[in-house]
Amino acid sequence: METDDGVRLRYVVEGTGRDTLLVLHGGPGAGLETVRDAVAPLARDRVLLLYDQRGGGRSTLPEDTTLLSADAFVRDLETIRRRFELKRMRVFTHSFGSVLLARYAERHPDRLARIVLHGATGPRRQQAAELARAEASGAESAAGDTTLVRRHRELMMSLLRGETENVVQRCEEFESVGRKLARSRGDSVTWPGSTCDASPEAVRYYYRYTARIGPRSFGNWDFTDRLSDVSAPVLVIWGTRDSAALPAQRAWVRAFPNGRLLLVPGTGKGALAERPDRVRAAVDSFLRGMWPGNAAGH
């Protein structure tokens, strides 16, 4: 489908049922393939609607990078809503998808029915940045092999600079080294999605432009006191293993008038991939209008 500013958005519809759940991947612009396999269990008895955000996947990679703005990402989400005639949306977000959804909710609070924030980036930019630095520092200190740490940094910088020809291969190596570092700090690495599952042009564009320009375009975001008009129930899902991020998840719960936090034992940010049956059951219950057991409020 095409947006008002000429950007083409690739979308995928999976599953069958009366209800539709719109899935927002992270990045922004990382592409729907980063979440597609992980959210597949949620397609039982409902339709899943996923789309590649602009600047990623098979959607348009704008030559004019000013088109990678927060306003444009929000307009794209509204375009999707209108295209599929979703009066009030049920939405599942992952990672940075939460920030996009929150900006949308500021402007269109009445167009949301139920919201699931899974593995959410923090509601404050400062919080998100501090957590990212802490995770990187923790991975490096836990890694016994300094060569691995150095290689991870080298690969990241080459991707951000767009200086490599074999960009998909470099991307795959970057993610492989990242998984090794995650295991070194005791994390379970089960998330099936990848930012490398796209054309070389899309992978190069994502790391060089969208992954850098997109988040900056949201400015110094802070949604902790800007979502009071959102009446939709909000379920925030996180794992007990990654306790450093719990303050940010609780801040999301407090930001919404009707939010609750579900902690999934023994998991981290990727709770759905690590405990798919448990998380699917919780999401099913929530989307049917009931809070899952152990979901706690403010």
Secondary structure in CASP SS format (residue, H / E / C, confidence):
PFRMAT SS
TARGET T0000
AUTHOR 0000-0000-0000
METHOD secondary structure of the structure
MODEL  1
M C 1.00
E E 1.00
T C 1.00
D C 1.00
D C 1.00
G C 1.00
V C 1.00
R E 1.00
L C 1.00
R C 1.00
Y E 1.00
V E 1.00
V E 1.00
E E 1.00
G C 1.00
T C 1.00
G C 1.00
R C 1.00
D C 1.00
T E 1.00
L E 1.00
L E 1.00
V E 1.00
L E 1.00
H C 1.00
G C 1.00
G C 1.00
P C 1.00
G C 1.00
A C 1.00
G C 1.00
L H 1.00
E H 1.00
T H 1.00
V C 1.00
R H 1.00
D H 1.00
A H 1.00
V H 1.00
A H 1.00
P H 1.00
L H 1.00
A H 1.00
R C 1.00
D C 1.00
R C 1.00
V E 1.00
L E 1.00
L E 1.00
L E 1.00
Y E 1.00
D C 1.00
Q C 1.00
R C 1.00
G C 1.00
G C 1.00
G C 1.00
R C 1.00
S C 1.00
T C 1.00
L C 1.00
P C 1.00
E C 1.00
D C 1.00
T H 1.00
T H 1.00
L H 1.00
L C 1.00
S C 1.00
A H 1.00
D H 1.00
A H 1.00
F H 1.00
V H 1.00
R H 1.00
D H 1.00
L H 1.00
E H 1.00
T H 1.00
I H 1.00
R H 1.00
R H 1.00
R H 1.00
F C 1.00
E C 1.00
L C 1.00
K C 1.00
R C 1.00
M E 1.00
R E 1.00
V E 1.00
F E 1.00
T E 1.00
H E 1.00
S C 1.00
F C 1.00
G H 1.00
S H 1.00
V H 1.00
L H 1.00
L H 1.00
A H 1.00
R H 1.00
Y H 1.00
A H 1.00
E H 1.00
R H 1.00
H C 1.00
P H 1.00
D H 1.00
R H 1.00
L E 1.00
A E 1.00
R E 1.00
I E 1.00
V E 1.00
L E 1.00
H E 1.00
G C 1.00
A C 1.00
T C 1.00
G C 1.00
P C 1.00
R E 1.00
R H 1.00
Q H 1.00
Q H 1.00
A H 1.00
A H 1.00
E H 1.00
L H 1.00
A H 1.00
R H 1.00
A H 1.00
E H 1.00
A H 1.00
S H 1.00
G H 1.00
A H 1.00
E H 1.00
S H 1.00
A H 1.00
A C 1.00
G C 1.00
D C 1.00
T H 1.00
T H 1.00
L H 1.00
V H 1.00
R H 1.00
R H 1.00
H H 1.00
R H 1.00
E H 1.00
L H 1.00
M H 1.00
M H 1.00
S H 1.00
L H 1.00
L H 1.00
R H 1.00
G C 1.00
E C 1.00
T C 1.00
E C 1.00
N C 1.00
V H 1.00
V H 1.00
Q H 1.00
R H 1.00
C H 1.00
E H 1.00
E H 1.00
F H 1.00
E H 1.00
S H 1.00
V H 1.00
G H 1.00
R H 1.00
K H 1.00
L H 1.00
A H 1.00
R H 1.00
S H 1.00
R C 1.00
G C 1.00
D C 1.00
S C 1.00
V C 1.00
T C 1.00
W C 1.00
P C 1.00
G C 1.00
S C 1.00
T C 1.00
C C 1.00
D C 1.00
A C 1.00
S C 1.00
P H 1.00
E H 1.00
A H 1.00
V H 1.00
R H 1.00
Y H 1.00
Y H 1.00
Y H 1.00
R H 1.00
Y H 1.00
T H 1.00
A H 1.00
R H 1.00
I H 1.00
G H 1.00
P H 1.00
R H 1.00
S H 1.00
F C 1.00
G C 1.00
N C 1.00
W C 1.00
D E 1.00
F C 1.00
T C 1.00
D C 1.00
R C 1.00
L C 1.00
S C 1.00
D C 1.00
V C 1.00
S C 1.00
A C 1.00
P C 1.00
V E 1.00
L E 1.00
V E 1.00
I E 1.00
W E 1.00
G E 1.00
T C 1.00
R C 1.00
D C 1.00
S H 1.00
A H 1.00
A H 1.00
L H 1.00
P H 1.00
A H 1.00
Q H 1.00
R H 1.00
A H 1.00
W H 1.00
V H 1.00
R H 1.00
A H 1.00
F C 1.00
P C 1.00
N C 1.00
G E 1.00
R E 1.00
L E 1.00
L E 1.00
L E 1.00
V E 1.00
P C 1.00
G C 1.00
T C 1.00
G C 1.00
K C 1.00
G C 1.00
A H 1.00
L H 1.00
A H 1.00
E H 1.00
R C 1.00
P H 1.00
D H 1.00
R H 1.00
V H 1.00
R H 1.00
A H 1.00
A H 1.00
V H 1.00
D H 1.00
S H 1.00
F H 1.00
L H 1.00
R C 1.00
G C 1.00
M C 1.00
W C 1.00
P C 1.00
G C 1.00
N C 1.00
A C 1.00
A E 1.00
G C 1.00
H C 1.00
END
